[in-house]
Amino acid sequence: MIKNRIKEYRARYDMSQEDLAKRVGVRRETIGNLEKGRYNPSLVLAWNIAKVFHASIEEVFTVEE
């Protein structure tokens, strides 16, 4: 299972789900589903999200068994 810290990073950057979605080219619902763990991002999407937050993929996403 992939866990993420998207909500935490959005708060840090004062960014809404809609703002982040627009910056990475997905719908707001996709960001919401990622935050709730309902959806695992593609590598490209994970990379783009991390880039928005000036972080590494590993800082935003972690894999838990």
Steps between C-alpha positions, in 0.01 A plus 500: 500500500623849418456764768542868425541836664326703229253664740784604731700648212193681363447660842865604511465670162148632572374314193155357436436164337381691193823704485716190517284315247537783248878509547541127435229462234240284678152552642447616859333168576822319413689699763227427756513130421879498527484668841246243623707209372236391250732539205870434441668754274693417189872567526461807279221643718696432819803671345295804394338535843836480676644757258222749585602474867875516427534159666615155402246230423614317816419805714140512374430130441599194702433132441367296790456125489 
